[in-house]
Structure formats: C-alpha cells, structure tokens
Amino acid sequence: MTLRAALVALLLLAAGPLHGEPAEAIRTESTALFVSPLRPASWMRGDDGKLHVEYDLLVVNTFPVPVAVSALEILDPAGRTLGRFTGAELNAATREILDQKALSRLPANGAAAIKVDLELEGGPVPDRLTHRIFTSLEDAPAPVRALFTGAPIEGPEVSVNTAPPITIQPPLRGEGWVTFNGCCTPALHRNVRHSAGTRIATPETYSIDYVQLVNDLPFTGDGKENAHFPAFGQPVLAVADGEVIAMRDGMADGAPHTPAMGLRGPPDFGGNYVVQRIAPGVYAFYAHFKQGSVSAKVGEQIRAGDVIGKVGSSGNSTAPHLHFSLLDRPDVITGNALPFVYPAFTVTGRITQVRDDGIEIEKASQAVQSAYPLAGSIATYE
C-alpha cells in the first residue's frame, strides 16, 4: 500500500461509517456547576438537642449565563435522604465568597459557597455524606441550553470527622449572655471565608460574639458609652488549661455604635486579644478585651477558670462584647474553626427578632448538658 492509500484509509476510519447503521450518539455528563467541599464536615450537639453537621460547598458556575440552584439534597452512604433545602432557606445559605451577599442564582462565570447546616435528631453521625443538586437555567440561548442536560448533579462526597467535639468551660460567668453571630443560622461569622493559597479557610463557623443583657436590653441609658453596656468590664475566663502563645494589650476601646477606625490590617481586627494552645492543633482565641485588662502573658501556663482579662470593645468592634472561637492553628484569619460544647448551662430565652426599638425574646428555662449555645440563645453560665 502506498503512503497516499494508507492516509485515505485512516481518514475513512476516522470519519466513521458512511453507510448502514448510524454511529452511536455522543453522550455527555455536562453540568452547569462545579461543586466541591472546602474541607471535611464537623459536628456538635446544639442546645436544641439536635446534632448539627456543618460544612461548606464551593459552587462554580461554568456557564456564560446565570444558573439557579433549585434544590440541595443530602444523603447518607446508603442513599437515604437526610436533609433537603430549597427556596429561601437555600438562598440564604448560598453566599458570594467575599461580600456574603445571599444569592438566588449564581452569576455567569461566578462562584459562591453554600453553608450547610444538616440537623440530625440522633446519632450516630455518618462518616461521609453525598449530595443531589438540582439546577435550572433562565433565558439561556439555544447553544448553551443544548449543553444543559437538566439531570441533577450526583455528588460531591464529603467526609465527616465523627470524633466528638471538644469540651471546654464557658469563657464567661453569670446571666444574660447572648450568642450573637454564632452557629447555625446564616450570619456574619459563619459566612467568613479566606483564601490560604491552596485552600479556603472557614475560621468562624463556630465563633461566638457574646453580648450580655440586663432586663432584656444590651445597654442602659442611651448606650453611647461603653459603661452603659453590662458586658463591659466583665471577667473573661480561660476555657481550658494551656499555654498562652500570643497576646496584645494597649489598644483603646472604641465608642459604641461607631465604625472602628484606624485599623491597620488583620493584626488589629481582634483588638486586645489572647491566643491559648489548649491541645495539639487546638487554639482558643479571645478578642476585644478592655484596654489595659489583659493579665495573661506569653509563655504562661494558665488553668481553666483563670481570669485572663475583661470584656471590652477594642479592635473591629462597635459595642462591648467577647469574641470567642476555637481554631486548628494559631491564625485567626486562615485557621479553620473547630466545634466545641460546654458541660452544662441553662438556656433562659431565645431571641426571635431584633428590631430598631427593641428585642423580642421567647422565655425559657432549660438545663442543657454537653451542648453548644446556638445563635440567639440567652444563657446562664455558672
């Protein structure tokens, strides 16, 4: 066979059959979205008695038109549906990565993260989860719609750290302590994400801003002075035994209801703070101490219950409060949040609505053991 004849034969083979039965149709598994977990899921028991499994899904729209996530189903390894999110609940959990704006649909070539709070009535917690994600297009041109199969996205799989959450002591004592910006509703803390080059960190999933109420109010008078807030100057206690590895004092307390000024970057965000190593790979972060009140020193071994400072309003703060969290590394920006529970406390109420003219509270009297105080809970810590 000549070289010319050989090339003609190859071209005919590549072109497929010219007569007889048609060639098999090209099959595609094209989807509009790429979905991947940011990290393994973690869990804790909330003061509602439920197990809360927490994780983030990174969602990237690979289409040149907006795409809506219409439903998210979560399944266990046996294929049983454990949770289903749609409508306003799903939209509230789907946020732009930087400014945290809630999204009803992903913009063309855009990205978002879905913060998942899977509530389970009881254990055991599955060691892995998978998903079924339903999407839809709006006003897509024919060539784009031709790529959209309409089939749900099967996956991704998320591994779950089934180890029990860390038990620590509360960092405060007394009545009327409110969990603001805590787990597990969409809020300022839970939607914070920072890039660390090869990963996206979620440093505040379980962080709590503690504000104290007296007579169901966070301040007396006109609230224009820090002294009007009952939390201001309250002792902050170490949550466990461990070594102080970083601290800061000397930053002035800002005026209430006034945006923080003069912050020079992340080191200033926490104001006066303490970082304590309480176990290998576990760091307690306490922030916004009152100026001049930090008593813990770097290198010092402190014990659970030791006073380490007083509640203030230094750094990125607009009212006296304690910011508290556990992290997997001593980096408050790119560390990942760790779940924790307190041995015992009493829930005395839950905030149902915050209005300009006051706070609506549903009264309660509930003794809780081995649980995390959920967002909006009002608790007494002995």
N, C-alpha and C positions, 0 to 999 in steps of 0.2 A: 504493500500500500504506500502510495506516495504521501508526502507530508501534507499536500493540499487535501487529499482524500481523507486523511486522518482528522484534520481540523474540521472539515464538513461534518464528519460523523459525530465529533464531540458536540458541535453546535446543535445538531439534531437531537442528541440525547438531552442536552440542557434545555431545549425548548419544550420537552415533554411530548406525549403522544399527539399526533396530528389527526388521527382517525380513531374510531372505536369509542370505548368508554371514556368519559371526561376524567381529567385528573382530579384527585381528591382536593376538596376546598381547603384553603389555608385556614387554620384555626388560630384564634388569638385569645389571650387572657388579659388583654389590655384593660387597665382600670384608670380612673381619673386621678386617684390619690395614691401616694406612697405613705405607708403608715408603719411606725416603728416605736417601740418603747424606749424611753430615755434611760431607764435603769430598772432593776428588779423591783417588784412591788414590796411594800412593807405593810404592817397591820398593827392595830391596837384595839383594845376594848374601850368604847366610849361610855360616858356616864348615862347613856340611854340603854345600856345593856347589850348593845349590838357590837359585832366585830366589824371594824372599818378597814377595808383593804384599799390602800392608796398608791396610785402611780400616775404617770403621765404618758400620753401617746403623742409623739411628734407626727403631724399630718402635713404633707407637702402636696399642693395641687400642681400636677404636671401638665395640666391642660391650659390653653390660652383663653379660657372662659371661666367665669365663676362656677364653683361646684358646691352644692349643699350636702352636708352630712345629715341625712334624714332620720337615721336610727343607728344606735350602737348597742349590740347585744354582747354580753359577757357569758362565756361558757366554761364549765369545768372540764377536766380531762376526759370525762365520759360523755361529753356533748350536752350535758344538761344546762339549761339557761339559768344563770344565777342573777342576772340583772339586765334591764333594758331601759335605755334612755332615749327620749325623743323630745321634740318641741322645745319649750322654754328652758327646761332643765338641761337639755343637751347644749343649747345655745349658750347658756350661762357658763357652762363648763368648758366651752371652746373659746379660747382667747388668743389674740395676737401675742406673739412672743415678747415683744418689748413693752408696748404701752398697755397691754392687758385688756384691750377693747374686746367685748363679747362679740362673737360672730355668728350670724345665721347661715352664712355661706363663706367659703374660702375664696378670696380674690384670685384672679388669673395669675398663675405662676407664683402664688403666695404660700405662706406657711403659717401654721398655728399649732397650739398644743391643747389637748383635751385632758383636763384634770379629772381623773376617775376616782369617785368615792363609792366603792362597792360595799353595801351593807349586808351582812350575813346575820341571821338570827342566832346561829350557833356554830360550833366547830365540828370537825377540825377545818382549819384553813387549807384550801387546796395548794399544792406545791407549784402549780402552774395554771394559767388561765389562757384562753384564746378568745377570739372575737369574730363577730359577723357584723360588717359595717355596710350600711345601705346608703347610696349616694344618688343624686339626681342632678341633671343639667337644666339650665334655663336659657332660652334664646341662643342656643348653640347653632352655628352654621352647619350645613349638611356634612362637609368633610370631617368636622370634629365629632359630630354626633355619630358618624359611621364608626369611629374608634371606640365609642362608649357601648360596652356590651350590656349594661344595665344589671348585670349579675352582682350580688353582694361580694365584698372583699372578705375572703376567708382568712382570718388572722389579723394581726400577728400574735404569736405566743409570747406571754410574759411569765417569767419565773417569779415565784413568790418566796421571800425569805420567811419561812414558817417559824423561826425562832421567836420566843416570846419577847415582847417589848421590854425595855429597861425599866426597872422600878426605882424611883428616886423619891426623895422627900420634896414637898412643896417649897418654893423659894420665899413664901410669904406666910404670915400667920394673921388670923383674925377673920372678921366677917366682911361680906360685901364685895369680894374680889370677882370681877367680871373677866371672862375670857373674850377679849376683843381680837379680831383678826386671827382666830385660831382655826383649827380643823373642825368641821369638814365641809363647810359651805364655801362657794366661790368668794374670795376676799383678797385683800391686798397681799397678805403673806403667801397664801397658798399658790398664787399665780406668779410668784417671782422665779425667774429662771435666768441663769448667767452662763455664757459660754466659757469653757475652760480649754479651748483648742480642739481636743478630741472628744469632748463630751459636753453635755448641757447639764449644769448643776441645778438642783432644786433645794436651796438652802433653808426655805422657810415653810415647808409643808406642815410641820407641827409646831411652829413658833407661836408664842402667845404674847400679846400685849395685855398686861394686867392693869386694869383701872379699878379703883375702889369706889363703891357707892356708900353714901350715908343718907338715910331717908329717901332711898331710891334716886339720888342725884349724885353726879360725879364731882360737883363743886358747890360751894356755898356762895352767897352774895352774887356779884356779877361775874365771878370766875375770871377776872382779869389779872389775878395774882396767883403765883404757884401755891402760896399758902392757903388759898381758898379750896384747894384740892385735898381731900383726906388722904390720898395716897402719898402726897409729898412728904418726904422725910421718914416714911415707914421703913423699918429694918428689912434688909434683904438677906436671906439665909442661904448658906451653901446647901445644895441638894444632895450631896454625897461626899464621901471622903475623897481627897485627891489633891494634886499639886497645882498651884497657880502658875500658869506658864506665860501669861500676859496680863497686863492691866494698864489702865490710864486714869488719871485724875487731873483736875485743874481746869477742864472746860466749863465755861459758865452755863448756867441753866437758862434756856430761852424763855421768853414771855409766852403765856398761854395764848392759843388761837392765832399765833403769828408764825408764818413760814420760817423755817430755820435758815439763818443767814451765815455767810462766810465759811461754809463747809468746803474743805479743800480736796475732797475725794473720799473714797471708801473708808480710810482710817478714821475719818471724823464722823461717819454716819452713826456709830454706836455711842458717840459722846464719851462719857466716862464709863469704862467697862471692865469686866473681869472675864478671862478665859481660864477654865479649870479642866485639867485632864482627870477624869473620874474612872477611866478604864482604858485599856488599849483600844485605840481607834474611837474613843468616845469623849467628846469635849462639851462641857457646859458653857454657854455664853450668856452673860448677864449684862444688860446695857442700859444707858441713860441715867446713870447714878447722879445723885445730887453732888454738885461741886464740893470738893474737899472731904467727901464722906467715905471714899474707898479705903478700907482698912487692910484688905488682903494685899500681900506683897509677892512679887515674882519669886518662885522657888520655895514658897511657904507651903507646908502640908496642912491643909485645913480639913476639918471634920464636918459631917452633915450637921446642920443646925447652927454652925458658927455664923455670926453676923459678919458680912463682908462689905457692907456699905448701906446706903439709904436710897430710897426711890427718889428720882429727880426728873429733870426734863432737859438733859444735855444732848447735844448732837442733833440728829434728824428727828426732832420731837416737837409736837405742838401742844402738849399738855403732859403733866407728870404721869409717868407710868413706868412699869418694868417690862422690858422686852426680854423674854427668856426662850432659849432653844437648846437642843442637843444636836451636835454635828459629828460627822465621821472624820473630820480633820479640823485643825485649828485655823480655818479660813472661813470667815463669816460670809464671804462673797461666793466662793466656789466650792464650799463644803456641801454635802448632802445632809438634809435633815434626817434625824433618827426619831422613831416613835418612843414614847415613854408613858408610864402610868404612875399615879400616886397610890400609896397603900390604902388610904381612907380619907374621905372628906364628905361634907354634907352639901348637897345642892339645895339652895333656898329659893331659887327662882330662875326664870329664863326670860331673857329679853326677846320680845316678839316683834317690836318695832321701835326704831329710833326716829323721832320727829324733831323739828326745829324747836318745838315748845315743850318737849319732854320725852320720856322713855316709857313705853308700855312694857309691863312686866307681868308674867304669869307666875304667881307664887307657888312654891313647892316646899316640901320638907322630905328630902330623900337621902338616906345614908348610902354612900357608894364605896365600894372597895375595888382595888386593883383596876382603876379606870383613868382615862384621860378626860379632863373637863372640856366638853365640846364648846364650840363658838356660841356665845350668847348665854352660857351658863353663869349663874351667880353662886359662889361657893363660900363656905366657911372652912378654913384650914386650921386645925388645932395644933 
